[in-house]
Amino acid sequence: MKLIIVESPTKAKTISKFLGEGYAVLSSFGHVRDLPKSKLGIDVKHDFAPQYVIPPKAKEAVAALKKSAHTASQVILATDEDREGEAIAWHLVEALGLENPKSEIRNPKRKRGLSDDAPLAISHKPFSRIAFHEITESAIREALEQPRKIDQHLVDAQQARRVLDRLVGYELSPFLWRKIRYGLSAGRVQSVAVRLVVEREREIQAFKTEAYWTIEGKFSKKGNGGPFGARLAAIGGKTIGKFDLNKTDAERIVKELVKVNYRVSDVAAKKVARNPAPPFTTSTLQQEAARKLGFSAKQTMVIAQRLYEEGKITYMRTDSVNLAASALGEARAVITNMFGKEYALASPRYYATKSKGAQEAHEAIRPTHVARAPGEAGIADRGQARLYELIWKRTLACQMAPAELEQVAVDIAAEGTPYSFRANGQTVVFDGFIRAYTEGSDEAADEEGALPPLSKDDVLTTKGVEALEHFTEPPPRYTDATLVKALESYGIGRPSTYAPTLSTIQDREYVEKTDKKYHPTEIGIMVNDMLVENFPEIVDINFTSHIEEELDDIAEGKISWVEVCREFYVPFKKHLTEREATVQKEIVVSETPCPHCGKMMVVKFGRMGKFLACPDPEVKVTLPMPEEAAQIKLLEEKTKGEMCPLCGKQLSVRRGRFGFFLGCVDYPKCKGIAKIWNKTGFKCPACLASPDRKEKPGDIVEKKSRGRGKVFYACTRYPDCTIALNKKPESEAELQELYEKWKANPPKPRKKKVERPLAS
């Protein structure tokens, strides 16, 4: 029996379908060894040797793999074909003792057995490494026929990244603890991402809005289509700049154009070809899924991982925009069959990567079988189905004919005046790839519609000319799509790091997302400023990009990973030691006297944010910030009379990690809690009409939907009561009317999510 080891149980289950009885496919459930959490785990004096341990959560999996490997005729390592996957394969060799008879020496008294308290040496047990870009039967069979050795250069590159990140995290984070507050962290990539968000916020705050004016007109040609818009573009043949018109000029010109005849002075038309976007890389998939599906980077990668492991798409961590020849041929056949010969290309279209430091070992992300349309892929999960459809459409579109567009520019003269208007229009002559898919955009653009047929000297009538005031806008805050795009453009991180980086800076509460836009938190700004002032090299974009390039060189065998670590660590450690001695903890004194000693209290940071503390470190007297105290007072007035759902005693306002809530005054004896609702002042009519709930009816309160944050009104006794109103009732009569409408068309009950069993 041959043993194949992969990272995930889903991947194991999919591969098992393709192989016969001579194979057993087991999962390692990710990494089987890592650096210890309790200490640095790196011997900086001896070539940065990492001290790996088997984490508690991996011990059971390692023990099971040892048993299977002991009886297997051959061990085949089939982890992902990237640095992380190569490292997992290497760690499996070390943890299982494959081809390593010296591991017996570690515990000479231990009999050859199946214990997991030390590596089990399976002396010269045959093992091989296979890799594949897609989980299909043909790919698996081909990989089994072409086994290879573990690529130590890839392992070294991953090991270097892990060591560098550990050195920064475990040595710089305590500095932040001592200078700002306990529990903070710094990271080689995450700190740069936070800096981007903070600097963008400061750009927005420093931005000064300026007003500018335009003159817009509505024109039409008698009996020839509806009205179309045009903008004043030139005065006396000189093009008008953005800020050339002020309010006085605009109003004066409009008065001059009241009784004027208009005619077409020129018509310029040209045909342009528009080519499709390349197939998806990791970065562009995350960007487009954020734009079109509203997915976070982390959500996109979790779903894509599932699709890959189930054999639906190719490997989802890639910088490549290349497609396999077989996929190109399959795409052409699908396009011809689905859209017609005119939509297919005579020869495949190839793309050149634009990513800085791109790793092109894999294909672009595509369906494993392009001919398998979304409706035929057998995907039950809605999120997976939507992402698969996006990938499928993009793959087809990149091999479809260009779209042909006709762009028309019409100049309109105001006769007897020096003023000239310009109207732009666009029509699709041949839709080409647009028939299947068009790429989203991060910036709102004015859509140019079709203009009616116009010729030079055509007489036009006006439907009105008006002066419009506009205001310049600050640069937009980052979204998942634009932040991933920025990280990629600067060469910060690699495909496998974008999603974890964005997730980490939110988990650390350095940034928060509001309406899908990133805002820095107060603590995030403080940490960033501390790092920028004292460790500019750590948060320097060019320096971080340089480290990524060196990691790429390690993966290619050009340089030693130890030298890269030494080059970074020696000056970093020296700088850190100097800063420890010179940087003092900043103490902010408030204007609030301490009720204990009378001295002015100091501002401190805790897990819940800022608070006031006694300046004497031995005294534990604390108070909320004045603005928070005022907010608590308002909430106490709002929730006066609310009783504990468990014991019936009074509830008081408390603050937790996720904001304010109500807690029992008898805590910790009673742990009753309740939400603070925005009540409408009305009792729930559905509860009052129910024999089970009329004794204790719920209140109609304001709520927000999870997805888009849309406001609606519902009962506090959900899920017992499912009433949902899309309008706030202003009276009892209106409430009854809304209730009757809801009762006539209640929402359908949601289907329960079926948990999929994991493959053993």
C-alpha positions in Angstrom: 0.0 0.0 0.0 1.4 3.4 -1.0 0.6 6.4 1.3 -0.1 9.8 -0.2 0.0 12.7 2.2 -1.7 16.0 1.4 -2.5 19.1 3.6 -6.3 19.0 3.8 -8.9 16.4 4.2 -11.0 17.8 1.3 -8.0 17.4 -1.0 -7.4 13.9 0.3 -11.1 13.0 -0.4 -10.9 14.4 -4.0 -7.6 12.5 -4.8 -9.0 9.3 -3.4 -11.7 9.3 -6.1 -9.0 9.0 -8.8 -6.8 6.2 -7.3 -7.4 2.5 -6.8 -7.0 0.3 -3.8 -3.2 0.4 -3.9 -3.2 3.9 -2.4 -4.2 5.4 0.9 -4.6 9.2 0.9 -4.3 11.0 4.3 -4.2 14.6 5.4 -1.6 16.4 7.6 -4.1 19.1 8.4 -1.6 21.8 7.4 1.8 22.3 9.1 3.0 19.6 11.3 5.9 21.6 12.8 6.4 25.2 13.7 8.4 27.6 15.9 7.4 27.4 19.6 4.9 30.1 20.7 6.5 30.5 24.2 9.9 31.7 23.1 11.8 33.1 20.1 12.8 29.6 18.9 15.7 30.9 16.7 19.4 30.5 17.6 20.6 33.8 16.3 24.2 33.0 17.3 24.4 29.8 15.2 23.2 30.7 11.7 19.6 31.5 12.9 18.9 27.8 13.3 15.1 27.4 13.9 14.0 25.2 16.8 10.9 23.5 15.4 8.3 21.7 17.6 5.2 19.7 16.8 2.3 21.9 18.0 -0.3 20.2 20.3 -3.0 20.5 17.6 -0.8 18.5 15.1 0.3 15.7 17.4 -2.8 13.5 16.7 -2.4 13.9 13.0 1.4 13.2 13.2 0.8 10.0 15.2 -1.8 8.8 12.7 0.6 9.5 9.8 3.4 7.6 11.6 1.3 4.5 11.9 0.3 4.6 8.3 3.9 5.4 7.1 5.3 2.5 9.1 3.2 0.0 7.2 3.3 1.7 3.8 5.5 0.4 1.0 6.2 4.0 -0.1 5.4 7.5 1.2 4.4 10.1 -1.4 4.3 13.7 -0.4 1.7 15.6 -2.5 1.5 19.0 -0.8 0.9 22.2 -2.8 3.4 23.3 -5.4 4.6 26.5 -3.7 7.1 27.5 -1.0 4.6 26.8 1.8 3.7 23.4 0.3 7.3 22.5 -0.2 8.1 23.4 3.4 5.2 21.2 4.7 6.6 18.3 2.7 10.1 18.9 4.2 8.6 19.1 7.7 6.7 15.9 7.2 10.0 14.2 6.3 11.6 15.5 9.5 8.5 14.8 11.7 8.0 11.2 10.4 11.7 10.4 10.3 11.6 9.4 6.6 15.0 8.2 5.3 16.6 9.4 8.5 18.1 6.5 10.5 19.9 8.9 12.8 16.6 9.8 14.4 16.9 6.6 16.4 19.9 8.1 18.3 17.6 10.8 19.8 16.1 8.2 22.1 18.2 5.0 21.9 16.2 3.3 24.7 12.9 3.7 22.9 11.9 0.6 21.1 10.9 0.8 17.5 7.2 1.5 17.9 4.4 3.9 17.1 4.7 6.5 19.9 4.5 10.1 19.0 6.7 11.5 21.8 9.7 11.6 19.5 10.3 11.2 15.8 9.8 7.6 14.6 12.7 6.6 12.4 11.5 4.6 9.4 15.0 3.7 8.2 15.4 4.3 4.5 11.6 4.2 4.0 11.2 5.1 0.3 9.5 8.5 -0.1 9.0 10.8 -3.1 7.6 14.3 -3.8 5.0 14.9 -6.4 3.4 18.2 -7.4 0.4 19.2 -9.6 -1.3 22.4 -10.6 -4.9 21.0 -10.6 -6.6 18.1 -8.9 -7.8 16.1 -11.8 -7.3 12.4 -12.6 -4.9 13.1 -15.5 -2.9 15.6 -13.4 -2.6 13.2 -10.5 -1.6 10.2 -12.7 1.0 12.3 -14.6 2.5 13.6 -11.3 2.8 10.0 -10.0 4.8 9.1 -13.1 7.1 12.0 -12.6 8.2 12.1 -8.9 10.9 14.5 -7.8 13.0 15.4 -4.8 12.1 18.1 -2.3 13.2 21.5 -3.7 15.4 22.7 -0.8 15.7 26.2 -2.3 11.9 26.7 -1.9 12.1 25.3 1.6 14.9 27.8 2.5 12.8 30.7 1.1 9.9 29.8 3.2 12.1 29.2 6.2 13.8 32.6 5.7 10.4 34.3 5.6 9.3 32.5 8.8 12.5 33.4 10.6 12.5 37.1 9.5 8.8 37.5 10.5 9.5 35.8 13.9 12.5 38.1 14.6 10.5 41.2 13.8 7.4 40.0 15.7 9.1 38.6 18.8 11.7 41.4 19.2 9.9 44.5 18.1 6.5 43.7 19.6 7.8 43.9 23.3 9.3 47.3 22.4 5.7 48.4 21.6 4.4 46.8 24.8 6.8 48.9 26.9 6.4 52.2 25.0 2.6 52.1 24.2 0.7 49.2 25.8 0.9 45.4 26.3 -0.4 43.1 23.6 0.6 45.1 20.5 2.5 43.5 17.6 4.6 44.5 14.7 5.2 42.6 11.5 7.4 43.0 8.5 4.5 43.1 6.0 1.5 44.0 8.2 3.2 47.2 9.5 3.7 48.4 6.0 0.0 47.7 5.2 -1.0 49.7 8.2 1.2 52.5 7.1 -0.5 52.7 3.7 -3.9 53.0 5.4 -2.7 55.6 7.9 -1.0 57.7 5.3 -4.1 57.6 3.0 -6.2 58.8 6.0 -3.9 61.7 6.6 -4.1 62.6 2.9 -7.8 62.7 3.2 -7.7 64.8 6.4 -5.2 67.3 4.8 -7.2 67.5 1.6 -8.8 70.9 1.0 -11.9 70.8 -1.1 -12.0 73.3 -4.0 -15.0 74.3 -6.0 -15.1 74.4 -9.8 -17.9 75.2 -12.3 -19.0 73.6 -15.5 -21.7 74.6 -18.0 -23.9 71.8 -19.2 -26.4 71.8 -22.0 -29.2 69.5 -23.3 -29.5 69.4 -27.0 -31.6 67.6 -29.6 -32.1 67.4 -33.3 -35.7 67.7 -34.5 -37.2 64.2 -35.2 -33.9 62.5 -34.6 -33.8 60.8 -31.2 -34.0 62.0 -27.6 -31.9 64.8 -26.0 -28.2 64.4 -25.3 -25.8 66.2 -23.0 -22.9 68.4 -23.9 -20.4 70.5 -21.8 -18.9 73.8 -22.6 -15.4 72.9 -23.8 -13.8 75.9 -25.4 -14.0 79.7 -25.5 -12.6 81.4 -28.6 -11.0 78.1 -29.6 -9.1 77.8 -26.2 -9.9 74.7 -24.2 -11.4 75.3 -20.8 -9.4 74.0 -17.9 -11.0 72.5 -14.7 -10.6 75.6 -12.6 -10.9 78.3 -15.4 -14.5 79.1 -14.6 -15.7 80.7 -11.3 -19.3 81.3 -10.3 -19.4 84.8 -11.7 -18.0 83.7 -15.1 -20.4 80.7 -15.3 -23.5 82.7 -14.5 -22.5 85.4 -17.0 -21.9 82.9 -19.8 -25.3 81.1 -19.1 -27.0 84.5 -19.5 -25.2 85.1 -22.9 -26.4 81.6 -24.1 -30.1 82.2 -23.4 -31.2 83.2 -26.9 -28.6 81.6 -29.1 -28.9 79.2 -32.1 -26.8 76.0 -32.1 -25.4 73.9 -34.8 -23.0 71.0 -35.2 -19.6 72.4 -36.2 -17.7 69.1 -36.4 -18.2 65.4 -36.0 -15.2 63.1 -35.4 -15.7 59.3 -35.3 -13.2 56.5 -34.9 -13.3 52.8 -34.3 -11.3 51.4 -31.4 -10.6 47.8 -30.3 -10.8 46.9 -26.7 -9.0 43.7 -25.5 -10.1 41.6 -22.5 -8.2 41.5 -19.2 -5.8 38.6 -18.6 -6.9 35.4 -16.7 -6.9 35.6 -12.9 -3.9 35.7 -10.7 -4.2 35.6 -6.9 -4.2 39.3 -6.6 -6.6 40.1 -9.5 -9.0 37.4 -8.3 -9.1 39.0 -4.8 -9.6 42.4 -6.3 -12.4 41.4 -8.7 -14.2 39.2 -6.1 -14.2 42.3 -3.8 -15.6 44.5 -6.6 -18.2 42.2 -8.0 -19.1 39.8 -5.2 -18.4 41.8 -2.1 -15.9 39.2 -0.8 -13.1 40.1 1.5 -9.6 38.9 0.5 -9.7 36.2 3.2 -13.2 35.0 2.1 -12.1 34.8 -1.5 -9.1 32.6 -0.7 -11.0 30.3 1.6 -13.6 29.7 -1.1 -11.0 29.4 -3.8 -9.1 26.8 -1.7 -12.2 24.7 -1.4 -12.8 24.9 -5.2 -9.2 23.8 -5.8 -9.3 20.9 -3.3 -12.6 19.7 -4.9 -10.9 19.7 -8.3 -13.0 22.6 -9.8 -10.2 25.1 -10.4 -6.4 25.1 -10.8 -4.1 26.2 -8.0 -5.2 29.6 -6.6 -1.8 31.0 -5.4 -0.1 32.2 -8.5 1.3 35.3 -10.2 1.2 33.8 -13.7 -1.2 34.9 -16.5 -0.3 31.9 -18.7 -2.8 29.1 -19.6 -2.0 25.5 -20.5 -2.2 24.6 -24.2 -5.0 22.1 -23.4 -7.0 24.9 -21.6 -6.6 27.2 -24.6 -7.9 24.6 -27.0 -10.8 23.8 -24.7 -11.7 27.5 -24.3 -11.7 28.0 -28.1 -14.1 25.1 -28.6 -16.5 26.3 -25.9 -16.4 29.9 -27.3 -17.2 28.7 -30.8 -20.0 26.4 -29.6 -21.5 28.9 -27.2 -21.1 32.3 -29.1 -20.1 31.5 -32.6 -16.9 31.4 -34.7 -16.7 35.2 -34.9 -16.1 35.3 -31.2 -13.2 32.8 -31.2 -9.6 33.7 -31.9 -7.6 32.3 -34.9 -4.7 31.7 -32.5 -4.5 31.9 -28.7 -3.9 35.3 -27.0 -0.9 35.4 -24.6 -0.3 37.9 -21.8 2.8 39.3 -20.1 2.8 39.6 -16.4 3.0 43.1 -14.9 3.4 42.1 -11.3 6.6 43.1 -9.5 8.6 40.1 -8.7 6.1 37.7 -10.2 6.5 34.0 -9.6 5.2 32.2 -12.7 5.7 28.6 -11.7 2.0 27.9 -12.1 -0.7 28.6 -14.5 -3.2 31.4 -14.1 -6.4 30.5 -12.1 -8.9 28.8 -14.4 -11.5 26.0 -14.2 -9.9 22.5 -14.4 -12.3 21.8 -17.3 -13.2 24.9 -19.2 -16.1 23.1 -20.9 -17.8 22.7 -17.5 -20.1 25.7 -17.3 -21.2 27.0 -13.9 -24.5 25.3 -14.0 -22.9 22.0 -14.8 -20.1 22.1 -12.2 -22.1 20.5 -9.5 -21.4 23.2 -6.9 -24.1 23.5 -4.2 -22.5 26.2 -2.0 -23.6 29.7 -3.3 -20.3 31.4 -2.5 -18.3 28.7 -4.3 -20.8 28.8 -7.3 -20.4 32.6 -7.6 -16.6 32.6 -7.5 -16.4 29.7 -9.9 -18.7 31.5 -12.4 -16.4 34.6 -12.1 -13.3 32.5 -12.9 -15.0 30.6 -15.7 -16.2 33.8 -17.4 -12.8 35.5 -17.1 -11.1 32.5 -18.6 -13.4 32.4 -21.6 -13.3 36.2 -22.1 -9.5 36.3 -22.2 -9.5 34.1 -25.3 -12.4 35.9 -27.1 -12.3 38.4 -29.9 -11.7 42.1 -29.1 -14.7 44.3 -28.7 -15.1 46.9 -31.5 -16.3 50.3 -30.4 -17.1 53.5 -32.3 -16.3 56.6 -30.4 -17.9 59.9 -31.6 -17.0 63.4 -30.6 -19.4 66.2 -31.6 -18.5 69.9 -31.4 -21.5 72.3 -31.1 -21.1 76.0 -31.9 -23.2 78.6 -30.2 -23.7 80.9 -33.2 -22.6 84.5 -32.8 -20.6 83.7 -29.6 -17.1 82.4 -28.9 -18.5 79.4 -27.0 -18.3 75.8 -28.2 -19.8 72.6 -26.5 -18.5 69.0 -26.8 -20.5 65.8 -26.6 -18.9 62.4 -26.5 -20.6 59.1 -27.3 -19.8 55.5 -27.7 -21.5 52.6 -29.4 -20.6 48.9 -29.5 -20.1 47.8 -33.1 -19.2 44.2 -32.1 -19.4 43.1 -28.5 -16.7 40.4 -28.6 -15.5 39.4 -25.2 -18.0 41.8 -23.5 -20.6 39.2 -24.4 -19.1 37.0 -21.7 -17.5 39.3 -19.2 -16.1 42.8 -18.5 -13.6 43.7 -15.7 -14.8 45.8 -12.8 -13.2 49.1 -11.8 -12.2 50.7 -8.5 -13.1 54.2 -9.8 -16.5 55.5 -10.7 -16.5 56.5 -14.4 -19.0 58.4 -16.5 -20.6 56.0 -18.9 -20.6 57.4 -22.5 -23.9 56.4 -24.1 -24.7 56.5 -27.8 -25.4 59.8 -29.5 -28.1 60.2 -32.2 -26.9 60.3 -35.8 -25.5 63.8 -36.4 -23.7 65.5 -39.3 -21.8 68.7 -39.7 -24.0 71.9 -39.9 -27.1 70.1 -38.4 -29.2 72.6 -36.5 -29.9 71.8 -32.9 -32.4 73.0 -30.4 -31.5 73.4 -26.7 -33.5 72.0 -23.8 -31.7 74.3 -21.4 -28.2 75.4 -20.4 -27.1 75.6 -16.8 -24.1 76.3 -14.6 -23.2 73.5 -12.2 -21.0 73.7 -9.2 -18.7 70.7 -8.4 -16.2 70.0 -5.6 -12.9 68.2 -5.8 -12.8 65.0 -3.8 -10.0 63.6 -1.6 -8.3 60.3 -2.5 -10.6 57.3 -1.7 -9.9 55.1 1.3 -8.6 51.7 0.6 -10.9 48.8 0.0 -9.9 45.1 -0.1 -9.4 45.4 -3.9 -7.4 48.6 -3.8 -5.2 47.7 -0.8 -4.3 44.3 -2.4 -3.6 46.2 -5.6 -1.3 48.6 -3.8 0.6 45.8 -2.0 1.1 44.0 -5.3 2.2 47.2 -7.1 4.8 48.0 -4.5 6.1 44.4 -4.4 5.1 43.9 -0.8 4.2 40.3 0.1 3.4 37.5 -2.4 0.1 35.7 -3.4 -0.1 33.7 -0.3 0.4 36.7 2.0 -2.2 39.3 0.8 -5.3 37.8 2.5 -3.5 36.9 5.9 -2.0 40.4 6.0 -5.4 42.2 5.6 -7.0 39.8 8.1 -4.2 40.3 10.7 -4.3 44.1 10.7 -8.0 43.9 11.4 -7.6 41.3 14.1 -5.0 43.4 15.8 -7.5 46.3 15.6 -5.0 48.6 13.8 -7.6 49.2 11.1 -11.3 48.7 10.9 -13.7 48.4 7.9 -16.7 50.7 7.6 -18.8 50.4 4.5 -16.0 48.1 3.1 -13.4 50.9 3.4 -10.3 50.7 5.7 -10.0 53.3 8.4 -7.0 53.4 10.8 -7.9 53.1 14.5 -6.3 55.4 17.1 -4.0 52.6 18.3 -3.1 51.8 14.7 -2.0 55.4 14.2 0.0 55.4 17.4 1.8 52.2 16.5 2.5 53.4 13.0 3.9 56.7 14.1 6.1 54.9 16.7 7.5 52.6 14.0 7.9 55.3 11.4 9.8 57.5 13.8 12.0 54.9 15.4 12.2 52.0 12.9 11.8 53.6 9.4 13.5 50.6 7.7 10.8 48.2 9.0 7.9 50.1 7.5 9.8 51.4 4.5 8.0 50.2 1.3 11.2 49.9 -0.8 13.0 48.0 2.0 10.2 45.6 2.4 10.0 45.1 -1.4 13.8 44.5 -1.4 13.4 41.7 1.2 10.8 40.1 -1.0 13.2 40.1 -3.9 15.8 38.5 -1.8 13.3 35.8 -0.8 12.8 35.2 -4.5 16.5 34.9 -5.0 16.7 32.3 -2.2 14.0 30.3 -3.9 16.0 30.3 -7.1 19.2 29.2 -5.3 21.0 32.5 -6.0 21.8 33.4 -2.3 21.9 31.8 1.1 18.9 32.2 3.4 21.2 32.6 6.4 23.0 35.5 4.8 19.7 37.3 4.1 18.7 36.8 7.7 22.1 38.1 9.0 22.0 41.1 6.7 18.7 42.1 8.1 19.1 41.1 11.8 22.5 42.6 12.8 21.6 46.3 12.1 18.0 45.7 13.2 19.1 44.4 16.6 21.6 47.2 17.1 19.0 49.8 16.2 16.5 48.1 18.6 18.9 48.2 21.5 19.6 51.9 20.9 16.0 52.8 20.8 15.1 50.8 23.9 17.5 53.1 25.8 16.5 56.4 24.2 12.7 56.2 23.6 10.6 57.1 26.6 7.0 56.0 27.1 4.8 58.9 26.2 2.5 59.8 29.1 -0.6 61.9 28.4 -2.0 63.7 31.5 -5.7 64.4 31.5 -7.7 67.1 33.2 -9.5 64.7 35.4 -8.4 64.4 39.1 -8.0 60.9 40.6 -10.7 60.2 43.1 -8.1 58.3 45.2 -5.2 60.7 45.4 -6.4 63.9 43.7 -3.6 64.0 41.1 -4.4 64.4 37.5 -5.1 61.0 35.9 -3.2 59.7 32.9 -4.5 58.3 29.7 -3.8 54.6 29.0 -4.7 52.1 26.4 -6.3 48.8 27.1 -7.9 46.0 25.2 -11.1 48.1 25.0 -9.5 51.3 24.0 -8.4 54.4 26.1 -9.2 54.9 29.7 -8.0 57.1 32.6 -5.8 55.6 35.4 -4.3 56.9 38.6 -0.7 58.1 38.0 0.4 55.9 40.9 1.3 52.5 39.3 0.4 50.7 42.6 -3.1 52.1 42.6 -5.7 50.3 40.3 -8.2 53.2 40.2 -9.5 53.7 36.6 -12.3 55.7 35.0 -13.7 55.9 31.5 -12.6 58.7 29.2 -14.9 61.9 29.6 -16.5 61.3 26.2 -17.1 57.7 27.0 -18.5 58.6 30.4 -21.0 61.0 28.6 -21.9 58.2 26.2 -22.5 55.8 29.0 -24.7 58.3 30.8 -26.9 58.7 27.7 -27.1 54.9 27.3 -28.1 54.5 30.9 -31.0 57.0 30.4 -32.0 55.2 27.2 -32.0 51.7 28.8 -33.5 52.7 32.2 -35.9 50.0 33.5 -34.3 47.2 31.5 -34.2 44.0 33.6 -32.0 41.0 33.5 -33.4 38.1 31.4 -32.0 35.5 33.9 -32.6 36.9 37.4 -34.9 39.9 36.9 -32.5 42.4 38.5 -31.5 45.8 37.0 -29.2 45.8 34.0 -26.3 48.3 33.7 -24.3 49.6 30.8 -21.0 47.8 30.2 -18.4 48.0 27.6 -16.9 44.9 25.9 -14.7 44.2 23.0 -17.4 44.8 20.4 -18.9 47.9 22.1 -21.5 48.7 24.7 -24.0 46.1 26.1 -26.2 45.6 29.1 -25.0 43.3 32.0 -26.6 42.3 35.2 -25.7 44.3 38.3 -25.3 41.0 40.2 -22.3 40.0 38.0 -20.4 37.6 38.4 -23.1 35.7 40.3 -25.5 36.3 37.4 -24.1 36.5 33.9 -27.3 37.8 32.2 -26.6 40.2 29.3 -28.7 42.0 26.7 -28.2 44.1 23.6 -28.8 47.9 23.6 -31.4 48.4 20.9 -32.6 51.5 19.1 -36.3 51.0 20.0 -39.2 52.5 18.0 -41.4 52.6 21.1 -43.8 49.9 19.8 -44.4 46.4 21.1 -44.3 43.7 18.5 -47.8 43.0 17.0 -46.7 39.4 16.0 -45.9 38.7 19.6 -49.1 40.2 20.9 -51.0 38.0 18.5 -49.2 34.8 19.6 -50.5 32.9 22.6 -47.0 31.8 23.5 -45.4 35.3 23.4 -48.2 37.8 24.3 -47.3 37.6 28.0 -43.7 38.9 27.2 -43.9 40.6 23.8 -40.8 41.8 22.1 -40.1 45.4 21.0 -39.8 46.6 17.4 -36.2 47.8 17.1 -33.9 49.0 14.3 -31.5 46.4 12.9 -29.1 46.1 10.0 -28.6 43.3 7.5 -25.4 41.4 7.7 -24.4 41.7 4.0 -25.0 45.3 2.9 -25.9 46.9 6.3 -29.4 47.8 5.1 -31.7 49.2 7.9 -34.9 47.3 8.7 -37.1 46.9 11.8 -37.7 43.6 13.6 -38.6 42.0 16.9 -36.1 41.7 19.8 -37.4 38.1 20.3 -35.9 36.8 17.1 -35.6 33.9 16.2 -38.8 33.1 18.0 -40.4 36.0 16.2 -39.4 36.6 12.6 -41.3 39.8 11.8 -39.3 42.2 9.6 -40.5 45.6 8.4 -38.7 47.7 5.8 -40.1 51.0 7.2 -40.1 52.6 10.6 -43.6 52.8 12.0 -44.7 56.2 13.1 -48.0 55.2 14.7 -49.9 52.2 16.0 -52.1 52.3 12.9 -49.1 52.3 10.6 -47.5 49.5 12.5 -50.7 47.4 12.1 -50.8 48.2 8.4 -47.1 47.1 8.0 -47.8 44.0 10.1 -50.7 42.9 7.9 -48.6 43.3 4.7 -45.8 41.2 6.3 -48.3 38.6 7.4 -49.7 38.3 3.9 -46.3 37.6 2.5 -43.9 36.3 5.2 -40.3 35.4 4.2 -39.5 31.8 3.4 -37.7 29.9 6.1 -34.0 29.5 5.5 -32.6 26.1 4.7 -30.3 24.7 7.4 -26.7 24.5 6.3 -25.6 20.9 5.9 -22.1 20.2 7.4 -19.9 18.2 5.0 -18.1 15.3 6.7 -14.3 15.5 6.5 -12.4 12.7 4.8 -10.4 10.6 7.2 
